Amino acid sequence: MLRKFLPLTLAGLCVSVVVASTACTPNRIGIGDDDDAGTDGDGGLPPDVKVGTIRVSPSTTDLTINGTAQTVKFTAKSDLLGDITDKAGWSVSDSSIGTISGGKLTIGSSLQRGGSYKVIAALGTSSGSATVNIKLIAPDVVDPSAPADAKDWFTGSDGGPAPQVTYPFDNTMMAPNVLQLATQWRAGSGQSVFRVRVAGPTYERNFYVGSSLCPSGQCTFNVDDMVWSAVGHSTLGQQVTMKISGSGSRGGIVGNSADVHITFSPEDIRGGLYYFSPTIQGIKRVPLGASKPVDFIRNGDETGCAGCHAVSRDGKQVAVEYGSGQTGVGSTVVDGANPKMRNFALRSSISWNFAWFNPTGDKLITNWSGTLTVRDAKNGQALQTVSSSQIGGAGGAMPEWSPDGKWFAFVRQPSLSTYDFELTNAGDIVVMPYNGGSFGPAVELVHGKPGTEVHFWPSWSPDSQWLVFNTMTCSGSCQQYNAVTTRLRLIRAIDDAGNPAVGSVPIELGQGTHQPNQSNNWPKFAPFMQNNRYVFIVYSAKYGWGFNSGSNPQLFMFGLDLDKAKMGIDPSFQPVWLPFQERNTGNHSAIWTTDVVCTTNTDCPGEFQCISNMCVPRIG
């Protein structure tokens, strides 16, 4: 096969690339144009030809899609071969946004989401890319409650009564796959039609709502899940603003709310939660993104209650305390999909109030009557016991093993409580090294003041460097269980050298706490970090949100920016209520795991299916 050549001067080099009738010209090399190669192939490039660095231009392109198709032409140049636009293989980081051929990117008018994407040119083993920022001006959504000409109600001047947004909270971080968003606001006087505008760098959309969704001036608009997913996935890692406008007549004066700022995490949140529900006296579980949980243990199976629990990182094992912990029924480890499958039978000789798995899931750290014990997860047998001299106090409770397996964090008790689950006047937040099966002495990070201020529920960040914990203020006897006067705090636990960060100052998580002294308890980190910076925390509290009054403990989630934590400032965002919950239940002690395991589809919520023993979202 003859090959044609594109010459490029390369000082002092003559390379024979094919055996053909074309001679090798001094100071030039060529790349082949294979007649069999497609437009976006590699041009039949001989394997011994070097491509070098590829640059795609323009390097950044900003497009606005507003019902009209757009086309952008890119060129690719190699620092060794010159213009290779027609030779390179072209692709887009997300093929759903459009088609590309020969450097020509075409984006259709029906695109449903915006975002930031990469256009990639590749030749041989080299590639280069450019960025395309697409802002989608999405079609208006007119709710059936609004008049068909609702848009015309907002052609008047500003200055009317301002609607007041009650939910979501300002400055939240949301995960794009946590849906069921109910926006709530108080209408301004005389207003009967409303516009909800969501706008960010790569997405903008208006929603129009009528007065039938605003009984007594209290408006609730449930955003369609598919639409809200498009908002979130169009603005990954970006901040959008939500503004509510109200009008009382067509072309009348318009009132505008203050902006509500929502930051979407850089990626979907993953994993699932196993949490205690006093309503069923047992444990529910839910993969994040589902609309409803499924019952895992009801009424403690035969024991009447099953509550305090730990879940292995992979979700395959759950350590459970049965019989409310005071009865001596016993504790065991059950299968993460089927709690009837127990690693060992219940007996009072193996009991704990709290437990945590090591990273590999073959061991547990447990506590009972102030004693910390490392146990075999298969049979519950004690392998090691921490001495009181190593603890440096009367006992320990609420232990959590660090994700890297090198540390325990726990609450040190200055004097033993009658019941570990209901700590009284305890305690200090401490960390203890665990090296090759050997304990080191506990190192205090936060000192408690019995009868004044005590600390509990320490939980490790995914990088094993930070602890989130509860602080309770009190006068007299501090009772931990369902404590009311609490708030959430963060402390650096392990420094960059791998040593306890003694002297670290706790950071008040003011935004994440939202309202202190509302039973803000049981904080737990998600096992994943995003962009090596962001992480989520789940906890329970009794405060209200929107028009929902606070009564039963409910689960809330907030984002955390660890870059800000390193600067010593509040790194937390405002929380979001997790919408899979029943409002009339009390929920707490949510433990986060990487996966929710299953044996059949019935083990998973309706939007999920059981594939390879994991609950995964259904497609389509």
N, C-alpha and C positions, 0 to 999 in steps of 0.2 A: 504494500500500500504506500503510495507517495504521500509525503507530508509536506505541507507548506510551512513557512517559518515566519515568525514575527521577530525581526532583529532588535537587539538591544546591545549597545556598546558596553563592554566590560573590560577595562584596561588590562592589556597584557594577557588575555585569556582566549584560547580557541578550543572549544569543546565539540567533539563529534558526538552528536546526540542520536542520530539514526544512520543506518546504512541506506543511502538513497542517492539519487542523481544530483542532488544539490550539494555543492562543495561547502566546506567549512571556511567561512570568511574570517580572517584574522580580526581579533578584538570584538567579535560578535558571537552571541549564542542565540538559539531560537527555541520556541516552544511549539509543539505540534498542534495542528488543528485537525483532530481525528474526525473524519467524515462520519464515523459511527457514533460520535458523542452527542448527547443532547445539549440543548442550550445551556443548561446548568450543570453539565458534567465537569470533569477536570481537564477538558481539552486534550485528552490523550497524552498527558504530560509524561515524558520519559522519567524513570525513577531517579536518574542521576542528575537531573536539573534542579538547582536550588532556587527556591522562590524568594526567600528572605521575608522581610516584614511587609504585610499588606495593610494599606490604609484605605478606608472607605470614606467617601465624602458625598454630601456634606456630613460632618461628624455628628451633628445634632439637627433634627428637624422637628418643628412643632406644627402639628396639624389640628384643625378643628373640624369635626364631623358633625354636620347639622342637616342630615337628610340628603346629602349629595356625595357621590363617590369622589374619591381623591386619588391622584396618581403622583408618585414622587420618583424621580430618576436618580439613581446612585451610580457612582463610578468607583472602581477599585484599581489601585495602583500598587505594584510591587516595587520595592527599592532596588530589585535586581532585574526585573523583567518589564518594567514600565506599565502601561495601561493593560490590565487583564480583565476589564469589565466583561468582555464577551467570552472569556475563557473560564472564569471562576464559576463555581457552584454557589448559588444564592439560596438563602433560607431566612426565615423569620423565627425569632425565639418562641412565638406563639402563632402557629399557622392559621388559627381561627380568625385572625384579624384581617387577613387578606392573602393575595397571591403575589409572588415575585418571580420574575424571569428576566435574565439579562440585565439585572440591576434595576428593573422597573417594578416598583411596588404599587399594587392597586388595592385600595381599600373600598369596599362596597358601602353603599348608603344604608344598608340594613344592620351595620355593626351595632352590637348591643352593649359594649363596654369600652371604656377608654383605658389608659394606662401608659406605662413606659415599656418599650420593647426594643429588642436588638435586631438589626438587619445585618446578616453575616455573609461575608464573601470568603470562600475557601478555594484553595488551589494546592494540590499536592498535600503536604502535611502542614501547610500554613493557613492561617485565617485572620481576618480582621473584621471589625464590626463598627456600626454606627448606631446611634440612639434615635428612636422615633417616639416622641411624646404625643400621644393622641388625646385630645380633649373631646369627649363626646357630649354634645348638647342633646340629651335624650328627649324623646317626645314627651309632651305633658301627659300627666296622669290625672284624669278627671274622675274622681270618686262618684259613684251613683248618688251620693248624698248632696252633691253640688250641682248647680244649674249648668246646662250645656255651654253657656257663654261665660263661664266663671272667669276666664282670663280677662274679659272686658271689665270685670269689677275692680281691676287693679291698674286702671289707666289714669286714675286721679292723682292728686298731689299727696305727699307724705304729711304726717303731723297728727294723725288720728291716735286714739288710745292704743297703747302698746300691749299686745298679748304677752302673757307671762308664761314662758316655757317651764314646766315642772319636771319633765323627764323627756329625753336623757339629761343627765347632769352635764354642766359645762366642764370641758377638759377631761373627757373620758378617753380611754383607749378601748376600742372594740376589735374583736376578732371577726374577720369577714364571713366566717362560716357559722357564727352564732346569730341566729335570725330571730323571727317572731318579735320584731321591734314594735312596741306601742309608744308612739309619741303622744305626749299629753301637754296641754296648755290651758290657761284661763283666757277666755275671750275678753277683748276690750268691750266697753259699753256700746251696745247697738250693732255690734258686728255679727254678720250671719254667713259670710263666705270667707274662706281662709286659703291662703297659699303657703305651702310648706316648700321652701327652696333649699336644696342641698347643692352646694357648689364647692369645688376644689380645683386643683391645677389640671386634672384630667377627666373631670366629670361634672356635669351640671344637669339638674332636673327639677321641674316644678310639679308639685302635687296640689290639686284643688279639692277642698273639703267643704261640705255644707253644714248647716246648723243642726241637722238631725243627729250629728255625732257630738253635739255640744249640749247635753242636758244641763240646765242651770248654769250655762257658761263654762262648764268643764268639758273640754274637748279631748277625745281619744281617737287617734287615727292609727290603725294597724297597717304598717307598710307591708305590701306583698313580699313574701320571702324571696321570690326570684328577682324582684326589683332590688331589694336591699342587698342581696348577694352581688348583683351587678354593681351597685354603689361601692361596696367594700372591695371587690376584686378589681375595680377600676382605679382604686386609690390606695393600693397597698403601700404601707409606709408613709402615707401622706396625711395631712390634716384637711378636713373639710369643715365648712361652716353650715349650720342649719339655722334658718331664720323663718319665723312664722309671721305672716302679714295678715291683717284682717280688714274687711271692708263691709260697710252697711248697705251699700247700694252700687249699682253699675256706674262706674266712673267717679264714685264718691271718694272722700278723703280716706287715706290708707294709714293704718297704724302698723308699726314694725316692732317685733320683739328684739331684744338683745341677741347677739350671735351666740350660738352654742357651738363649741369647738369639739370635734370628734376626730381623733387620730385612729386610723386603722393600722393594725399590726402588719409587719412586712409579709406575713404568711398566715395561712389558716392555723388555728389552734388545733392541737392533736391530743389524742389520748382520751381518757374517760375518768369519771368520778364514781367512787363507792362511798355513799354517805348514810349516816344513821337517821332514820325516821322514827320518832317516838310514836307516830300514828300507827305504824305497823309493828312497833317493837322489834324492828329489825333493820335490814340494810337494803337500800336501793342502789341501782347502778345505772349509769348513762354514759354513752359516748358523747363527747362534746360535738354539738351541732344537731343533736336529736331534739325533737319537740317534747318527748315524754321519756321518763325513766322506766325501767322494768324492776320488779321486785326481785331481790336476790335471796334474802332470808326474811320470812314473816314469822312474827311471834317467837323468835328464837328457836324455830323448829319446835322441838318438844320441850324446850326449857323456859318458855315464857318471855325471854328477851335475849337479844344478841346485839351488842352495841359496839363497844370499843374495838376497833379493827385496824389492821394494817394490810397493805396490798403490796405484793412484790412488784418490782418495777415493770415487769412484762405483763402483769395482770393475771398470771397463771395460778397464783396462790393468794389466799386471804387468811390472815391470822385473826381469829375471832374469840372474843370473851363471851361466854354464855352465862345466862342466869343473873344478869345485872352486876356481876363482879363481887357482890357481897355474900353470895350464897355458897360459894365454894363448889359450884357445879363443875367448873373446870374450863379450860381453854384448849383450842386445837387449831390446826391449819387445814383449810378446806380447798377444794378445787375452785379456781376462779370462775368457771362456768357452771359447775354443779356443786352447791354447798353440801349436798348429801354425801359427797365423797370426801371423807375425812382422812387425814394422814394418820391419825391415832385417835383412839376413843377418848371421850370425856372422862376425866377423873380429877378429883379435888387435889391430888398431889401435883398436878401440872396446871397451874393457874397464873394468870397475869392480868393486870389492869390495862397496861399499855405495851405495845410491841412495835418493832420495826425490822424489816428484812435488810440483810446486807445486799450489796449490788448484785450478787449472783443468785440470791434467793435460797441458798442452802442453810443459812443461819438466821437466827432472830436475836435481837436484844430485847429483853422483857423486864418488867418490874412488878414486884409484889411485896407489900409490906416494907417498902423502901429498899428492897434488895434488887440489884441489877444483875441479870443472869443472861449469858449467851447460851442459846439452845440450838439443838439440831432441828431444822424445820421438818425433817421426815418423821421423827419420833418424839419430839418435844423434850428429849433428855437434856439435862444441864451439862454444858461443856465447860463453862468457866463462870465464876462469880466474882464480881467486883467487891473489894473489901471496903469497909467504911473509911479506913485510913486513906485509900486511893480517892474515894469520893471527897473526903475532907469535911464531912458532915454526917448527920444521922442517917441519911438515905438519899436515894435518887428516884425520880419519876419522870414520865413522859420522854423516854429516850428516843432519839432518832439517829440512825446510822447515816453518815455522809455518803453522797453518791459515789465518791472515789474509794469508799471503804476504809479510810484511814482514821476517822474520828467518830466519836459519839457526842451528841449534844443532849443535855438533859437538864432537868430542874433539880438543883441540890436543895435538900430539906434540912434546915437547921435543927428541927426536931420532927420526929415522925408524927404524921397525922394518923388518926384512927383508921382511915381508909384512903388509900392512895388516889382513888378516883376523885375524891373530894378533899384536895389539899387545903390545909389551913395554915395561914401565915408562912407560906413557902412561895418563893424561894429565890435562889440565885440562878442565873443562866451560866452554865459552865460547859466546857468542851474537854474531852478526854481522848488522848491518842490511843490507837489500836494498831500496833505494829507487829505483824506476824503472829497474831494471837496473844500478844502481851499488852496489858493495860499500863498506861502511864498515869501519873497523878492528874486529877481534874484541875483545869485552869479556869479561874473565874473571869467572865467577861462583863457581867452586869450583876451588881450587888443588890440583893433585896433587903428591905427594911420591914420586918414583920410588924403587922399592925398599922403600917403607913403606906408602903408601896412594895408589891411583890411582882414577880415575873414568872411566866409559864408559857407552855406550848411553843418551844423553839422548833423551827423547821429550816432545813438547809436549802440554799439555792442550788441550781443544777451544776454550777461550777465548784461546789464545795467551799465557797469562800465567804458567804454571807448567811446570816440567820435572821429570819423574821420571827417575832415573838409578841406575846401579850404583856402589857403592863397594867396592873390593877392598882388603883388608889383606894385606900380604905381607912377606916378609923376603928381600931380595936381588932377584931378577928377578921382576917381576910379569907373568905371562902371562895375557892376557885370555880366550883361547878356552876355553870350558867351564870358566871359573874357578870355584873351589870356595869360597874364603873371601870370599864376597860378601854384601851386604845391599842393600836398596832404600831410597832417600832421595828427598826432594822439596825443591825450592827455588823460590822466587818468582823468575821470570826477567825479567818486564817489569812495571814499576810502573803505577799508575793514570794517570800522565802519558804513558805510552807509551815510557818510557826503560828501559834495562837497570837492573834492581834490584840495583845494586852494593851489596855489604855485606849482602845477604840471608844468613840463617843456614840451612843445610840442616836439614830436619826428618827425623828418623829414622822410617821407616815400620815400626815394630816389629811391629805386628799384621799388616800386609800381608805382611811378610817371613816371618812365622810362626816359622821356624827359620833363623837366619843360618848362613852358612858351609855351605850345602847346594846350591851351584851355583844360587843365586837370581839369574837372569840374564834379559836380553832384555826388560825391561819396556816395554810400549806402552800408551798411553792409547786408550780407545774414542773414536770421533769424536763422541759425543753426550754432552750434559749433561742431567741431569734436575732439574727444579725450580730451575734455575740454581744448583745446589749440588752434586749428587751426580754422580759419574762412576766408571767402572770401569777397571781396569788388568788386563792379562793378562801373565803372565810364565811362565818355566819354572823348575823346581826339582827336586831329587832327594829331598826329605824324604818320609816316609811319612804316610799319613792313615788313620784307623781301623785296620783290621787289615792294611792294604796297606803293605808295606815299601817304603822308598825305594831305588830302584836306577837305573832309567832316568829321564832328564829327562821330566817331565810338565808339562802346562799347567795353571796355576791362575789364578783370577780373584778380585779383591777390589774392594770398593767404597771410595770415598774421599769424604769430606765436606769440601769446600773452605771452608766456613764455619769449620770447626775449624782448617784450615791457616792461615787469615788470623789466627788467634789464636796461631799458633806451636806448637800441640800436635799430637800424632800424629793425623792425620785418617783413618787407615786402619781398615778392618774386617779381621777374619780372613778368609783365603781359602777358596774352595770349589774342589774339583777339578772340572775340566770333563769331564763324563761321556761325551762322545762318543769319547774316546780309547781305543785299544787299550793295555792295560796292558804288553804286552811290547815296545812301541816306544819309542823316544826321540824326544821332540817338543820343538822350540823355534823361536825366531824367528817368533812369531805376529804377523802384521800385520793390523790391524783396518780394515775398510772398511765403508762405509754399506750396500752391497748386494753380493750374490753374483749375478753375471750368468750367463745361460744362453742356449742356443738350443733345447734340447729338455728334456723332463722328466727324461731320464736324466742330465742335467748336475747335477741336484739330488738330495739325499737323499730317501728314500721319503716322509717326512712333508711334503715340499715339492713344489711343482709350478712349472713355468716359465710365467709370465704376463708379457707385455710385456718379455720378456728378463730377468726377474728371478725368482730363487727365492723364492717366497712360501709360507707355510704353507697346507696343504690345509684346507678347512673341512669338518667333519663326519667 
